Amino acid sequence: YSLSALLGVVGGVMVYISLDELLPASRSLGKEHHSILGIMAGMIIMAFSLALF
């Protein structure tokens, strides 16, 4: 149970960092759509990999 909770917290931190730090940085470069698509594609790939294994 504690390993699952720890991995959940780590996953939440990674999502927070990607949304809080990377999206504003990509917005300043003018490529915000690319980063949003990349984040969405990564989440979909992770969900499929969890469902398969």
RAGIKA-V532943 format. One record per backbone hydrogen bond with DSSP energy under -1.0 kcal/mol. CO is the residue of the C=O (numbers start at 1). NH is the residue of the N-H. If there is no record, write none. Layout:
# RAGIKA-V532943
co->{CO:CO}
nh->{NH:NH}
This chain:
# RAGIKA-V532943
co->{1:2:3:4:5:6:7:8:9:10:11:12:13:14:15:16:17:17:18:21:22:23:24:26:31:32:33:34:35:36:37:38:39:40:41:42:43:44:45:46:47:48:49}
nh->{5:6:7:8:9:10:11:12:13:14:15:16:17:18:19:20:21:22:23:25:26:27:28:31:35:36:37:38:39:40:41:42:43:44:45:46:47:48:49:50:51:52:53}
